[in-house]
Amino acid sequence: MASPYIERVWRDRSDGGGLFVSVAAGHLELVVTRLADFTMVTARGPETRATTIDCPPRGEWEAIRFRLGVHMPSLSTGVLLDHRAMNLPVSDDGSFELHGFRWPLPDVENAERYVHKLVRRGVLRRDPVVETAIRGDAQPLTNRSVLRSLR
């Protein structure tokens, strides 16, 4: 995948349910959850430690994991940190609201096109300070300012 915004897309399902370990990762994700009685979209933020999560039976998940430095200006990283995710209900027409717009559900097949639309509408942005820090290039900012951008 050549998108400067997408780290990877993934799909999973559960038959019997149970516990799984969510690993620590610094990425933002947009996850579609489909269970027997409802569908929802979740904006998940970075996790500073691995945690055990209950996985419901007969569920399906599709997600877009964004590259480091990609963020949603309308949702601060601190709000989404460590499983304080934002659940976005899906309406009867199969859409959800994000950043003042109605969106159809994303899927792994249309992820790049979908993300391009999110970027055009200002829902997603790349943080140049974070990208410079990842590359290890010199910053025109103090270390404290760089750390503030990483939160």
N, C-alpha and C positions, 0 to 999 in steps of 0.2 A: 504494500500500500504506500503510495507516494505522497499522501496528504501531509502538509506541515502541521496539521491539527490532530490527526488520529494516530494514536500509538498502536491500537489494535481493535478489532471487533471480536466479540465472542458470543457464543450461544451455548446454553446448557439446559438440562432438564433433570427432574428428580422423579423417581418412581415411588420409593417408599418413604422419603423424607429422612430426617435425622439431623445430626450436627455436622457442620463443616467449619473449617478454619479460614477466615478471611485474613489474608496476609497484609502486613503493613506495606503501604504504597503511597506515593505522593501524587497520585493522579486523580483527576476529576473524571467521573463516569456518568453517562446517561443510560439507565437500565430500564427495560420494559419487563414487567413481571406479569405473567399470565397464570392465574389460578382458576379453579373450577368456577368460583363465584364472582371474580372480578379481575380487572386488568388495571395496572397503574404504571406510571412512569416515575422513576426516582432519580434525582440528581444526587450523586454520592461524591463526597469530597475525600481529601487525603486521610489516611489512617496512620497514626504514629506508632501503633503496635498491632500485632496480630490478635484477633479475637475470635471466639467461637460463637457461631450464629446458628439458630434453629432454622432448618430448611424444611419448608412444608412439603408434604407428599404431592405428587402429580402436578408439579409446577414447571413452567417453562420461562426461561430468561434469555433476553437478547440485550447486548450492551455495546456501546461505543466508549472505549477508554481513550481519553485525550492525552496528548503528549504533555510532558512537564512544561509549565509555563502557559498553558491554555487555561483560561478561566472565564467565568460568566460574571460580567460586571454587576449584574443585578443581584447576584448571590455571593457574598464574601466567602472566601475560603474558610475563615474562622467559623462561620455559621454552619458549614458542612463538615467540619473536622471531626474525626473519630466517631463515625456512625450517627452524627446528627444530620442525617440526610433529609432532603426535602422531597416528600411524596406529592406527586402531582396527579390528582384524580383524572381518570379518562372518562369523558362524557359518552352518552349513548351513541353519538355519531362516530366514536372512535378517535376523537381528537383530545388534546389537552392544552392548557394554557401555560405559556412560558414567556416572560419578558413582554407581556402585553399583547401577545399574538396567539392565535389558535394554530396548533401544529398537528399533522397526522402522526401516527406512531412511526418511529424509525424502525428499520430492520437492517440486518447485516448485509443484505443485498444492495441497499441504496445508501449506505452510510456516507460515502464521500459526497454524493449529491446533496444529501440531507444536511451534512455539516457545512457545506458551501452556502446553503440557504441560511443556516444559523449565523454564519459569519456576516453575510450580506445584511442581515437585519440587526446586527450589533449584539446578538445574544452571546457569541463567543469572541474572545480576543486572545491574541498571543502577547505575553508580557515581555518586552525586549530586555528588561533588567534581568529577569529570570533566565532568558535564553543566553544572555551574555555570561551570567554566572555559571551556567551549565557548561558552556564552552571553555570557561576558565580565562576569558579575555579580561583585560583591564576595564574597570568600571569608572565612569565619571562621578560616581557617588561614593559616599562613605560606606564602610561595612555595615553600619547600623541601618542605613537606608536600604541597602541590598537585602538584609535580613527582614526588614519590614515588608518588602515586596514578596518574600517567600511565604508569608503567612496568609 
